[in-house]
């Protein structure tokens, strides 16, 4: 499996995404939108980390929460681009990365659930 959440590629990419979101929103004048997007981005990596420190069943649940945060961030990104709070290249990166993270989170969750089923 893995030793620590820092070993997980999905956590590394989620952390990198959070940094990119902060950078993309550095000049954003809408503090509410900026805060919401930053919180959603941080939530992805944070839920992976927190869930990994719990049992398998809870880890799978936290991964589902992280997927929800990725979808939330993707939605906010589309809106931010439409109102010109972020540029098109930032939007493309964030949207593509949240889609990829969602796939990775789903696959990891599926793997964890399969292990749970073999234990029962």
C-alpha positions as CSV (number, residue, x, y, z in Angstrom):
1,X,0.0,0.0,0.0
2,X,1.8,3.2,1.2
3,X,3.6,4.5,4.2
4,X,2.2,8.0,4.4
5,X,-0.1,10.3,2.4
6,X,3.0,12.1,1.2
7,X,3.8,9.0,-0.8
8,X,0.6,9.2,-2.8
9,X,0.8,10.7,-6.2
10,X,-2.8,11.9,-5.9
11,X,-1.9,13.9,-2.8
12,X,1.2,15.3,-4.5
13,X,-0.9,16.5,-7.5
14,X,-3.7,17.8,-5.3
15,X,-1.2,19.8,-3.2
16,X,0.3,21.2,-6.4
17,X,-3.1,22.1,-7.7
18,X,-3.8,24.1,-4.5
19,X,-0.6,26.1,-5.0
20,X,-1.6,26.8,-8.7
21,X,-5.0,28.0,-7.5
22,X,-3.5,30.4,-5.0
23,X,-1.2,31.6,-7.8
24,X,-4.0,32.0,-10.3
25,X,-6.1,34.0,-7.8
26,X,-3.3,36.3,-6.5
27,X,-4.8,39.3,-8.4
28,X,-8.5,38.3,-7.9
29,X,-10.4,41.2,-6.5
30,X,-13.4,39.1,-5.5
31,X,-12.4,38.0,-2.0
32,X,-15.4,35.7,-1.6
33,X,-14.7,33.8,-4.8
34,X,-11.0,33.7,-4.1
35,X,-11.6,32.3,-0.6
36,X,-14.1,29.7,-1.8
37,X,-11.8,28.5,-4.6
38,X,-8.8,28.3,-2.3
39,X,-10.7,26.5,0.3
40,X,-12.0,23.9,-2.2
41,X,-8.5,23.4,-3.6
42,X,-7.0,23.0,-0.1
43,X,-9.8,20.6,0.8
44,X,-8.8,18.1,-1.9
45,X,-5.3,17.5,-0.5
46,X,-6.4,17.9,3.1
47,X,-9.1,15.2,2.9
48,X,-6.7,12.8,1.2
49,X,-4.2,13.4,4.1
50,X,-6.8,13.2,6.9
51,X,-8.5,10.1,5.5
52,X,-5.2,8.3,5.1
53,X,-4.6,8.5,8.8
54,X,-7.9,6.8,9.6
55,X,-9.1,3.3,8.8
56,X,-9.8,2.0,5.3
57,X,-13.5,2.6,5.5
58,X,-13.1,6.2,6.6
59,X,-10.3,6.7,4.0
60,X,-12.7,5.7,1.2
61,X,-15.3,8.2,2.6
62,X,-12.7,11.0,2.8
63,X,-11.7,10.3,-0.8
64,X,-15.3,10.8,-1.8
65,X,-15.3,14.1,0.0
66,X,-12.1,15.1,-1.9
67,X,-13.8,14.2,-5.2
68,X,-16.7,16.5,-4.2
69,X,-14.2,19.3,-3.5
70,X,-12.6,18.8,-6.9
71,X,-16.1,19.1,-8.6
72,X,-16.8,22.2,-6.5
73,X,-13.5,23.8,-7.6
74,X,-14.1,22.9,-11.2
75,X,-17.5,24.6,-11.1
76,X,-16.1,27.7,-9.4
77,X,-13.3,27.8,-12.0
78,X,-15.7,27.8,-14.9
79,X,-17.6,30.7,-13.3
80,X,-14.4,32.6,-12.4
81,X,-13.3,32.3,-16.1
82,X,-16.6,33.6,-17.4
83,X,-16.5,36.7,-15.2
84,X,-12.8,37.1,-16.1
85,X,-11.3,36.6,-12.6
86,X,-8.9,34.0,-13.9
87,X,-7.4,33.7,-17.4
88,X,-8.2,30.9,-19.9
89,X,-4.9,29.1,-19.4
90,X,-5.4,28.9,-15.6
91,X,-9.0,27.7,-16.1
92,X,-7.8,25.0,-18.5
93,X,-5.1,23.7,-16.1
94,X,-7.4,23.7,-13.1
95,X,-10.3,22.0,-15.0
96,X,-8.1,19.3,-16.5
97,X,-6.3,18.7,-13.2
98,X,-9.5,18.4,-11.2
99,X,-10.9,15.9,-13.8
100,X,-7.7,13.8,-13.5
101,X,-7.6,14.0,-9.7
102,X,-11.3,12.9,-9.6
103,X,-10.4,9.8,-11.7
104,X,-7.4,9.0,-9.5
105,X,-9.5,9.5,-6.3
106,X,-12.2,7.2,-7.7
107,X,-9.6,4.5,-8.6
108,X,-8.0,4.7,-5.1
109,X,-11.3,4.5,-3.4
110,X,-12.3,1.5,-5.5
111,X,-9.1,-0.2,-4.6
112,X,-9.6,0.5,-0.9
113,X,-13.2,-0.8,-1.0
114,X,-12.0,-4.0,-2.8
115,X,-9.6,-4.6,0.1
116,X,-12.3,-4.0,2.6
117,X,-14.5,-6.6,0.8
118,X,-11.7,-9.2,0.9
119,X,-11.2,-8.6,4.7
120,X,-14.9,-9.2,5.5
